Amino acid sequence: LDENNKTRKSDKDGYSLNLKNGILKNLNGKKFNQLTAEERNKIKNFALWIIEISEKNNKNFEPIDLFIRLNNKPYPIKEDTFEMWNSYISRNIIETIKAAHRNNKDWFYFRKNNSRMEDENIYTSLTYLEYSVKKKGYDKEYISKDLDIYKVVDKINFRVKSKNEITKVLEDINSKEEFIFACNQFEFNFIRKVKELVTDENDGSNATLNKNLDYIFNIEKGRRTQQGFYALWFFLYEITFDVVIKHKSDIRESLRNLYIDMAGIKSKSDFDTNVQKFRKAFSIAKSTTPSLFDNNFSYYWAELGEISLAQQGFNGNNFRVGPSTPIKDRYPFLYRKIKVENYKISADDTVNISLAEKPNLKDFFDAKPKILIKKSINFHPRLMVAFSDQRLAVSSDVYIFLLDRFGFSINYLIAIISSRYVYSTYIKNYGDHTAEEEKQIQLSILKKVPIPILPVVEQKPFSIIVEYIRTIESKDEIVLFFERLLDAMVYELFLAQQIYNAGCEVLKYLQNLPSLESNINFENIDIIKSEHKKLSDPGHEISASLLKLLNVRAINQIESIS
């Protein structure tokens, strides 16, 4: 029926098959009525998929994308694969997995020809194993309760028990943040360990990484297997990054022997015994320190440059706009005596410029939000870091960072980057001296700043306190208190054992900080003042912990110097 409620044939009725590059080339150019009765019946009786996409969970979903993907390949898409997940699962999850693959695809791959997204399929499955351990608990035998290890004839096999369970998790909107967190851990903990393991001294080329990984897998010009990756995750799960660095050669040989066992061994119990010997030789005792973060998440980190895009500002004073420049092409430009205070940036002089001759900078200056960091590191115990959600251009005295990875809050990054700990440990001794002994930090050094990987919910206290500071206009005692508190929070991430021993933890007291949700500024100020009064009270646990901080030797050294 058409729009006029009349029966009619489609505009494409009687079309010719275009199978020139397909798998049924003998039918190319034929119309339906030219096919044999058997061929026509096959088409008529072929099973049809009905795919339902929830609008509530996929507000930005474009049906045409799925239609095109399902109709432009000669092979059907299998259920419970990344090809299918890529069509409808949360873009935040999909883009996180793709980013992990993009960063490592030249050496940590399953197939060199990845046209069917088999690499991303492996990355997703391994991320699911990470997720499963956190969600369902540690399994003494298999580590993940969703990993199956079994013997067939004389070979040991590994597999994920049910790919459909992965689909269920990916489809569950309530699991999104946890799965993204697991993916970030997978890349920046597991893949980082493997990359270090297969890197030779002074040689981290892709050719070397591939050669050494294939050596561990015990394959020569052979194909890598899915179970090879599952086994590697299983073997290395309890081996720390530091142990890999210290015992790289021995771990390589021991892993290769385990893969040789997988190819032919008398019994599974013999294999299990050899795995236990490997773990005993290279595992270190887990920390028994009670921690807000299970499994010592504070030891897992991503470099700032791995989760963001960075760009230096430029000398835009020569690009001032003329009367005919359209308003949409005008950018406010901060260029003289730039000041950063309370995570806000300003300048004595601001002019309008045009970026017509600098199109590569437009994305950075248009971006909302962004992190701005002053190059100068003189006379401050911390980096001068600002938040901006404005369309804004800056001079070459400022670096711009755009968050490029899901699972991280921009305010959380600001809290880490602007801390005394980061300045003292990673920045202070690496500045370049220029005219008049002004010290400036290189962009390459900033990119190396480690960002501890925490679940989004545990980043929230950092984000809220940064918001408190941004809301206050002047540098008063409230701001100084919350800056001090942020420093203590960051110390606890990087110096967890020492903080615990000194009894000066603060994070466990900050899980219920009120957010600033009002559009009325004085209401937000009242919330900030109330929290300041409560947390700074001499009888509050926070005040006691802040006083004890200087009992920690590392913190004493940092703060006495700065």
N, C-alpha and C positions, 0 to 999 in steps of 0.2 A: 504494500500500500504506500502511495506517495502522499505528499502533503495535502492533496485534494481527495484523499480516501479512495483513490482509484488504483486498481491492480496494474502494475507495469513492470517491465524488465529493467535491470540496472543499466546504467550507461556503459558499463564494461561487459555486458553480456556477450558471450561468444568470443572473448579475447583469446589471443594465442599465448601459449606457455613460453616463457622466456627462461630456458634452461641451458643456455649456451655454456655457462660456466658452472652449471649445477652437477648433481650426481646422476641425473636421468637425461643425459644429453640426447638420447635417441628420441625423446619426446619433444625436443625443442621445436617451437613453431607450430605445434599442433593445437587445434581447438578441442574443446571437451567432446564434441560430437564425432571427432575423428579418432578418439581413443577406443580401445577394445572394450567390450562389455565388462571384462574382469577389471580393467584399469578404472573404468567409471565407477564400478561398485566399491573399489578400494577407497576412492575419494569420498563417495557418499557415506560410507560406513566408518570413516576415520574418526577416532575419538577427538572431541573438542575440549580444550581447557576453558574453564571459567575462572578468571582471575579477578578477585575483589580487592580493591584498595580502599582502606579506611580513610575517609577525608579528614576525620578528627586527628589522626596520627600523621597525616601526610599532606599538610596544607599547601605545600609548594609543589606537589606532585604533578607532572605533566603527562597525561595519558598517551600523548603522541610519542613520547620517548620510549615507553614500553612497547607500543605497537610497532614502531620502527625496529626496535631491537629483536622482537619476536619474529619479524617477517623478513629480515635481510640476511639471514644466515642459512646455509644449507643443512645445518644440523640442529635438532631441537635442543632447547635448554633443559637440563635436568633439574629436578627439584633438589632443594637443600645444597645448592652450589652458589658460589659467589656471583656467577652470571645471573642467576635468578634474584639473589639478594640485592644486587646492584640496581635492579629495576624498581624496588619499592621500599627497601629498608631505610630507616632514618639516615639522611645525608650526613649528619654529624658522625655517625658510626662508619659509614662507607668511606667518607673522606679521610677519617683517621687511619683506617686500614690501608687505603691507597697511599697516604703520606708515608706510612711505615715502609710500604713496598717500594715506593719511589726512591726513598733514601738508601735502599739496600739491594735493589733489583739486579745490579750488575754482578753480584757475587752470591747473595743469599736467595737463590731462585730454585724452583722446582723444574721448570721448563724454560729453556732459552727462548723458544717461541711461545709466548704467553698469550696467544690470541684468544684462548678460551678462559682467561683469568684464573688459571690453575694455581699460579703463585699466590694471588690474593686469597684463594680458597685455603691454601695451607696456612697463610698468615692468620686467617679467621679461625681456623681450627685450633691452632696453637694459642691464640688469644683466648679462645673458649676454655682451654685447659687451665690457663692462668686464672680466668674468671671462676672456673669450677672449684679450684682449690680454696679460693677466698670465700666462695658462697656455700659450698657443701662440706668444707673441712678437709684437712690433710689426711690422705690415705697412706698408711704405713707401707703397704705393698706396692701400690701403683702411683702414689703421690696424688694424682687426680682420680676421683671415683668414676670419672667418665673415660678413663683410658683403659683399654683392654690389652693384655699381653698374654699370648698363648703360643703353643707349639703345634706345628703341623709337620708330620714326619720328623725330620731332624732340624727344621728351621724355626727360629723364633720370630713371631709376627707382632706388630703393634697396630692398633687402630683406635679411632674414636668410637665409642660404643654405639652412639646414635647421632647421625648428622641432623635428624629431625629435631633433636633437643637443642641444637645450635639455632635452628630456625625459630623455635619457640622463644628462646632468649632474645634473639634479634628483633622479633616482632613485639616483644613486651616493652612498652614505653617506660615502664618503671625500672627497667634494667639498663637503660641507655647510658647513664652516667657511669655506672659500675663497669660496663663493658668497655667504654672508652678508656676508663682508668686502667683496665686490664691490658688494653692494647698498648697504651703508653708504657706500662711496665714491661710488656713483652719486648717492645723495641729497645727501650733504654736500659733494660736490665739483661734480658736473655740474649738478644741479638748483639748488644754491646760486648757481652762476655765471649760470644762465639767469634766476633770480629777480632777481639784481642787474641783469642786462642789461635786463630789461623793467620795472624800477622807475624811475619818474620822480623827480626831486628832490622830496623831502618828500611823495611820494605812492606808497605801496606797496599801495594798495587792490586787491582782486581785480578790480575793473572795469578799472583801469589795467593790471594785469598781463595780463589777457586781451586787451585792446585792442592792446597793444604786441606780444604774442606773435603774434596774428593778422596784424598788420602785417608782422612779419618773415616769417611763413609765406606772405605775399602772398595772403591770402584775405579776402574781404569777405562776411560773413554766409554763408560757405561752411563746408563740413565739413572738419575737420582730418583729415589722412591719416596712416596708419602711417609711410609713407616720409618724411613731413615731419619726424617725430620722429627717425627714423634719420639723416636728413640733418643735423639740428641737432646730434646727438651727434658726427657725423663732422666737421662744420665747426668745432665748438668744442673738440674734444678737446685740442688743444695750446695753447689760449689760456688763460692763467692768470687767476685771480680778480682780481689786482691790475691786469692789463691791461684787463679788462672795466670796472673802476671808472674808470680813466683815460681810456678811449676809447669809452665806452658809445654815444654818438650815432653815431660813425663805424662802429662794429661793427654796429649795427642796420641802417644803410643798406646796408652791404656784404653783410650776410646776406640782406637782402631782394632785392638784385640777383642773388645766387646762386639764390634760389628762383625769380626771374623767368627765369633761365637754364634752370632745370629744366623750366619750362613750355614752352620752345621755344628750341632752339639748333641751330646748323648741324651741329656734330660734337661727339663726346665729348671729343676732344682739346682743343677750345676751352673746354669746361667745366672740364676738368682744369687748364688753364692759369689760368683765373680763380680756381679754388680755391687754387692755389699762390700767386697774387698776394695773395689774402686772408690766407693763412697768413704769408707773408713780411711783410706789413704789420703784423700784430698778434701774431705769436709772438715769444717771447723765447728766447734761447739756453738750452738745457737745462743744468742744473748738471752739471759734470763731476766733482763731488766724489764719491769712492767713499763709498757709504753702506750701512749695514745694510739700509736700506729702499729697494727699487727705486722709481724714479720719484719720489723725495722724498716719501714718504708723510707725513712730518712736516708738510707744508704742508696736509694735509687734516685737518679737525677737525670735531667736533660740539660744540655748546654743551651743557654739563651738563644744562640744562633741556630739551634736545631728546631726550635719551636716558633721562630719569628723571622720576619724579613727586616733588614736593616738598611738604612741609607743616611748619608751625611747631608746636612743642609747645604746651601750654596750662596754665593755672593749675588743675591738678587737685586741689589741696589741699582744695577744697570738695566733692569727690566721694568722700570716704572711704567705705569699705564698712561695712555694718552686719553684725550677727551672722547675719542671714538671707540675705545675698548669696551666691548659689551660687559655688563655687570657680571654675567655668568663666568667670564674669563678673568675676573679680578680676584686676587688673593691678598688678604692682609699679611704683611711680611714684617716679622720681628727681626731687627738687624743691629741695634746698638744698645749696649748696657742691658743685656738680657738678664733677668732675675728669676730665680726659682724659689718659691716659698710655699710651704704647706701643700706641696705637690701641684702647685699652679705656676704657670709661666707668664711673664710679662716683659715689657721692654720700654725703655725711655722713648724710643722712636719706633713708630709703626707707619709703614706706607703701603699703598696698594701696588701690586706688580702683576704682570702677565706672564704666564708660563708657555706661551705659544712656541717659544724656541727651546723649551725644556719639557717636552711631553713625558719623558721618562720619570719626572718627579711628581707629576700630577696625582698618581695613585697614592703616593705617600702623603701629600699635602691634603688630598681630599678625604683620606681615610678617617673614619670615626669608629671607635676611639683609637688613640695612639699613645705611645710612651715617648717622651722627649727627655734626653739626657745631655746635660752640658759637658763639653769636652774638658773644661778647666776643672782641676781637682785640687786647687790651692786653698789652704786655710779652712778646710772643712773636714770633719771626721767621717763624712759619708759623701756619696755621689749626689749631685743635684738632679733629682728626677721629678718629672711633672707628668700629669695626665691631661690629655686634651681630647675633647669630642667636638672640636671646631674645625672648620675648613681653614687651614692655617699654613703659611710658609715660614720657614726659619732659616737663619744664616748658617754658615759653615761652622759656627761655634757650637752647633747642636746636632746630636744624632737622633734619628727617628726610628722607632721600632714598632712594627705592626705584628700583633699576635697572629700566628699562622697555624695554630694547632688547637683542636678541641680538647677539653679536659683541663684547661688552665684559665683562671680568672686574671684579667689584666691588672686588677688591684693587688692580687696576690703577687704577681711578678714585681710590681712596684715596691711592695713591702720587702721582698728579698733583695732586689737590686739596690735599694736605698739604705740598707742596713749597715751598721758599723762593721759587722762581721765580714760582709762581702768586700767592703772598701779596704779593710785592713789586710784581708787574706788574699784577695785576687786583684786588687786595683792599685793600691798605694805605691807599690814598688815598681810599677810598670809604666809610669808616665814618661812622656818625652818633655825635655826642657826646651823652651823656645825663648823668644825675646823677653828680656826682663825677668828671666827665670820662672816664667809662668809654666806650670806643669799641665800637660794635656794627655788624656788617655786615648789610646788607639782603639779604633772600632773592632779590630781583630781580638783585642783583649776582652772587651765587653761581651763579645759573642761567646767567649769561653766560660762566662759566669755560670756556675751550676745552679739549676733550679730543682729543688727536691720535688719529687712527684707525689702528690697527695690526692686523695679523693676530693672532689669538688666541695663536699660538705665540710671537710676539714680545712679547706682553704678559706672558708667563710669568715672566721674571726679576723684573719689578716685583712680581708677585703673590707670588712665593716670598719675596722679601725682606720684604714687608709681613708675611707669615706668620712669618718669623723674629722680627721685632720684637714681634709679638703674643704669641709664645710665651714671651719673656723677661719675668720678673715685675718686675724693677726697672730703673731708668734707669741702666744701667752702661755701661762703655766699649764693650761689644759693640753695644748699642743705638745709641749715639752714632755708632759707625763705620758701621753700616748705614743710619742716617738720612742721614749724609753721602754715602754711596754712592747712595742713592735720589735725593738732590738732584742729584748729578752725572749720573745717568741721565736725569732730567727736563730738565736743562740741555741735554743732547745732543739731545733731541727738538726743543726750541724754538730752540736756537742752534747747529744742526748745522754750518753753515759755519765759524763762529768756533771751535767746539770742534775741528773737523778741522784748521783752520789752526794752532791752538795745540798739536796733537798730544796731546790729553788725552781721547781717547775711552775709554769704559769698557764700553759695551754689547757690543762684539765679544768681550769676555773673560768674559761672563756667560751664555753660551748653554747651559751644562751644569750649572747649579746644582741640587743635589739637593733634591727636594721633601721635605716632612715628612709621612710617611705612617704613622708608627707611632702607636698609641694610648697608648704608654708615654711619658710626658713626658721622662724623663731620657734616653731614646734620641734624641728630637728635640733636646734641649739639646746632646747630644754632637755631633750633626750641625752645629748652629749654631756651636758653639765651634770645630769643625774648619775650617769655611768661613771663619770670622773669622780664625783663625790663618793660614790660607793666603793670603787676599786682603789682609790688612793687613801681610803680611811686606814689609819695605822693598825686597826684590828683586823683588816681583811688579809686573807692569805696572799693575795697578789703583792701587797706592800711588803710583807715579810720576805717573799721570794726576791723582790727587786733589791732589797737590802743585802741579801745573801749572795747576789751575783758576783760580787768582787772576791768572794771566797774561792771562786773557780779560777785557777791559775791562768788559763788561756784568756779568759775574759779580762782579768786584771791587766795582763800584758797589752791586750788590744786597747783598753780604755786609758791606761796610763800613758801610752805612746800618743794616742790621738787627742 
